[in-house]
Amino acid sequence: MKNVKFINFGYLMCLNHIYIYIYIYIYIYIYIYIYIHLIVPELSKLTMEIITSPYGINFNFAIQSKGTSPLHALSTRNCPTVASTCTKSQKFGKLTSAHQSVTGFSGGGSVPRNGVLENASMLLSSMDLTNPDECTELYALILQNCRKLNNLRLGFQVHAQLIVNGVEVCEFLGSRLLGVYCKAGCVEDARRVFDKMSVRNVFSWTAIMDVYCGLGDYEETIKLFYLMVDEGVRPDHFVFPKVFKACSELKNFRVGKYVYDYMLSIGFEGNSCVKGSVLDMFIKCGRMDIARHFFEEIEFKDVFMWNIMVSGYASKGELKKALRCVKDMKLEGVNPDQVTWNSIISGYAQSGQFEEASKYFLEMGGLEDFKPNVVSWTALIAGSVQHGYDSEALSVFRKMVLQGVKPNSITIATAVSACTNLSLLKHGREIHGYCMKVEELDSDSLVGNSLVDFYAKCRSVKVARQKFGMIKQKDLVSWNAMLAGYALQGCHEEATELLSEMKFRGIEPDIITWNGLVTGFTQYGDGKTALQFFQMMHNMGMDPNATTISGALAACGHVRNLKLGKEIHGYVVRNHIELSTGVGSALISMYSGCDSLEVACSVFSELLTRDVVVWNSIISACAQSGRSISALDLLREMNLSNVEVDMVTMVSALPACSKLAALRQGKEIHQFIIRRGLDTGTFIWNSLIDMYGRCGSIQKSRRIFDLMPQRDLVSWNVMISVYGMHGFGMDAINLFQYFRAIGLKPNHFTFTNLLSACSHSGLIEEGWKYFKMMKTEYAMDPAMEQYACMVDLMSRAGQFDETLEFIEKMPFEPNAAVWGSLLGACRIHCNPDLAEYAAGYLFELEPQSSGNYVLLANIYSAAGRWEDAAKIRCLMKERGVTKPPGCSWIEVKRKFHSFIVGDNSHPLMEQISAKAERLYFDIKEIGYVPDTNFVLQDVDESEKEFSLCGHSEKMALAFGLISTPGGTPLRIIKNLRVCGDCHSATKFISRVEKRDIIMRDNYRFHHFIDGVCSCGDYW
């Protein structure tokens, strides 16, 4: 009844002088109309679709109040039946004035948007609905201007009136109506209007194809083309470019060639735009030969055509042909324009030839007709980022802004990507601030997505989430960027919640979504969570791609899940997935991480294509598995294979030098890094500091540290660690004090290295000071590592009561590192009872660690408790625990020589034994006394002394002395802790032979110089 009252009111307002019988007639008509309206299901269904559409849900067309727009008041006035009672006084001439009413002036054009509703309502109020053609043209005119003026809401209301008034939507009117929905981006509503059209002309097909093509749904665009041809509608010069673009983006040459052949078969030559789209399709489908032939057959080639060819050659890296094309272009009298130059600059930049790109950029700047524009600058910036020259990209970006060239969204996104790669939070924030001042940049989804990715990867997840929430039109890329950001920072709960919200909003995760989660959590080190998301993806029925498989295999390596890793390997084999760079290197890393290095080497051998990533994986696998010599051999083989190394190769190889104390190889790699210009990354410098430090060259480490162009927190942590392992505790403390003075903030690794340095040097007061500083000055709760350092510090000083009390008050259960520190201190102070107590926990925590059994047995032996020592050795046999033999090695003349106790196989063993015997008598003369307490067999003293002479470090030292010129420093490595007698003997040898001897055991470094050790006998 509300509808009836509303209609009566609107009707009486415009029919004040109509006789009463017409009024009654109107009432009868209304009830009949309502009845018909309710019993026509198709009409009702279409009306509800309009009303409940995303743009019309709040319109409530049938029950508008008095204060609504004039068009709403007319929604039921102009019914065909009512109109038949009106005076037929309005003729064909009304169309002219109607056009003026809608457009604002007789020549067409546009009017201010706030005048559209009033003009349209005035037009409809005077419309002669007895003339169907006039009505159709007027409605079409209004819809056309709604689309032109972007007043889409009015267009939806007109559609509602068409439905309510029962106006038949003809071919002409339908195409105009479809245009409104296409302009609004209402794909589903537009498709419903399109599907319900009884007759669809070429304009309708063009409109609907334009929508799908614009959204990137190229497959649907091609399907619509096939339907159009089946219906007998002849495509025009607006349709063909869209179809050819779809084929270009899909790189579907077969379909593109079919469409081209069809175009020729119907005799359609096409204009310049059509021919350009054909040419572009051939190029993007990789058929430059056909493109060139087609291009040569074009009679009239304008600059647009030439640019397509130039851009095609440049994008394929065929830059000489591109330049030749430019030359031919000039010969035919066509002058290159800005697009031509930008194509050349972009081609050189994308191929990494920045000198050439800069050359043409500067040439372009010297032209009179035009200068480098935002596209020119963006090409240089994007090319730099693409090839890893992020610093150079930001430098170009800065020059661009200073020269007053306004960046576009692509420029900003690329510059932000450079900041992301370099982790430059400050610079990224500055670019963000610039975007906030420019509305079109701040609201751009591409810029928003790049900023979300930037903040997430720079560990500012909260800011990333805030920016994500500010993106008005979130696309799948937005959600993927935020999810990947959460994964990279290990935010399990947040990622799970966001994934659920994403699904709730109707956005289905794609393969990139899952790849971001799997690889993100893997890179964070949370392999367990990564595999959970991998399983979730599998449960949803989505097949993994090479990236997913690589991430999942890496996660298996992290959690040491060899079983699942093998299953994934089997899936790769069964599905004939190529062992490409990613999958092949991931398999190598997974098997090596699961202690299956032989299988990893087997996978490497089976790979037909070995690029730098694969070589890096196998070198890193060997280095991390203790096969350092193999790692360096592989590096040489890689160079012989003409595979160009990168920074990752160097970072993978340097730890092999560190483990072998191979200073000469380390120096060679350092020189190679400098020659190849690979010293741009901070992590390379950090690796060099660590390598020199572990090779015993602490002065070189400090020199590298001082020369670094830019230090990060890792740089400081590594240098403090180097001082600590060499026993220079005060140097470590002084460096830390300077670190604080310049305003840097330490992390847990900083304090672990600092407390370890205090422990190695016996700095008890300083150790306590820095342990308490964590909480008081930096609000950091000490972790297990810091507690273990304090246990080591106190127990090595003999403060056993304080140590036990400290362990009891720890906020968590002590781990093997804590009890191991206590056990090691018991060896120093010969406390077998406390050692037995600590070993009890260690045997539970590390039942297969031979070092704990051997250390306890040695403590028993040193205390003369031979039976207890024998029991420990029997226990080892019962549990199947084997002790690795003592081994020492030294590098002489580019070759490593190893020595094992009892092994006389070295070809120079006679000379070595003779030198060792002479050394024994020489050092005895200056005060050396053999410490037979380190002989762990119950034999007489003479046999004990003879046994001490055969220790592997003494053999290595003797060999080094006879094989190197006098004065040459010797570097020796031992796989176990050096014994007290060898430590004492080496001090005397350094004095007698006047040699610097650097010995590294499995615990620390010892620098022997003129009879003194850097450890101060505190080890």
Sequence and secondary structure as in RCSB ss.txt:
>XXXX:A:sequence
MKNVKFINFGYLMCLNHIYIYIYIYIYIYIYIYIYIHLIVPELSKLTMEIITSPYGINFNFAIQSKGTSPLHALS
TRNCPTVASTCTKSQKFGKLTSAHQSVTGFSGGGSVPRNGVLENASMLLSSMDLTNPDECTELYALILQNCRKLN
NLRLGFQVHAQLIVNGVEVCEFLGSRLLGVYCKAGCVEDARRVFDKMSVRNVFSWTAIMDVYCGLGDYEETIKLF
YLMVDEGVRPDHFVFPKVFKACSELKNFRVGKYVYDYMLSIGFEGNSCVKGSVLDMFIKCGRMDIARHFFEEIEF
KDVFMWNIMVSGYASKGELKKALRCVKDMKLEGVNPDQVTWNSIISGYAQSGQFEEASKYFLEMGGLEDFKPNVV
SWTALIAGSVQHGYDSEALSVFRKMVLQGVKPNSITIATAVSACTNLSLLKHGREIHGYCMKVEELDSDSLVGNS
LVDFYAKCRSVKVARQKFGMIKQKDLVSWNAMLAGYALQGCHEEATELLSEMKFRGIEPDIITWNGLVTGFTQYG
DGKTALQFFQMMHNMGMDPNATTISGALAACGHVRNLKLGKEIHGYVVRNHIELSTGVGSALISMYSGCDSLEVA
CSVFSELLTRDVVVWNSIISACAQSGRSISALDLLREMNLSNVEVDMVTMVSALPACSKLAALRQGKEIHQFIIR
RGLDTGTFIWNSLIDMYGRCGSIQKSRRIFDLMPQRDLVSWNVMISVYGMHGFGMDAINLFQYFRAIGLKPNHFT
FTNLLSACSHSGLIEEGWKYFKMMKTEYAMDPAMEQYACMVDLMSRAGQFDETLEFIEKMPFEPNAAVWGSLLGA
CRIHCNPDLAEYAAGYLFELEPQSSGNYVLLANIYSAAGRWEDAAKIRCLMKERGVTKPPGCSWIEVKRKFHSFI
VGDNSHPLMEQISAKAERLYFDIKEIGYVPDTNFVLQDVDESEKEFSLCGHSEKMALAFGLISTPGGTPLRIIKN
LRVCGDCHSATKFISRVEKRDIIMRDNYRFHHFIDGVCSCGDYW
>XXXX:A:secstr
 HHHHHHHHHHHHH TTS HHHHHHHHHHHHHHHHHHHH HHHHHHHHHHHTSTTTTT  GGG  TTS HHHHTT
TTT HHHHTTS     TTHHHHHHHHHHSSTT     GGGHHHHHHHHHHT  TT HHHHHHHHHHHHHHHHHTT
 HHHHHHHHHHHHHTT    HHHHHHHHHHHHHHT HHHHHHHHHH SS  HHHHHHHHHHHHHTT HHHHHHHH
HHHHHTT    TTHHHHHHHHHHHHT HHHHHHHHHHHHHTT    HHHHHHHHHHHHHTT HHHHHHHHHH SS
  HHHHHHHHHHHHHTT HHHHHHHHHHHHHTT    HHHHHHHHHHHHHTT HHHHHHHHHHHHT SS    HH
HHHHHHHHHHHTT HHHHHHHHHHHHHTT    HHHHHHHHHHHHHHT HHHHHHHHHHHHHSHHHHT HHHHHH
HHHHHHHTT HHHHHHHHHH SS  HHHHHHHHHHHHHTT HHHHHHHHHHHHHTT    HHHHHHHHHHHHHHT
 HHHHHHHHHHHHHTT    HHHHHHHHHHHHHHT HHHHHHHHHHHHHTT    HHHHHHHHHHHHHTT HHHH
HHHHHH S   HHHHHHHHHHHHHTT HHHHHHHHHHHHHTT    HHHHHHHHHHHHHHT HHHHHHHHHHHHH
TT TTSHHHHHHHHHHHHHTT HHHHHHHHHH SS  HHHHHHHHHHHHHTT HHHHHHHHHHHHHTT    HHH
HHHHHHHHHHHT HHHHHHHHHHHHHHH     HHHHHHHHHHHHHTT HHHHHHHHHT SS   HHHHHHHHHH
HHHHT HHHHHHHHHHHHHH TT HHHHHHHHHHHHHTT HHHHHHHHHHHHHHT      EEEEEETTEEEEEE
TT   STTHHHHHHHHHHHHHHHHHTT    GGG  S   HHHHHHHHHT HHHHHHHHHHHHS TT  EEEEES
S   HHHHHHHHHHHHHHT  EEEE SS EEEEETTEETTTT  
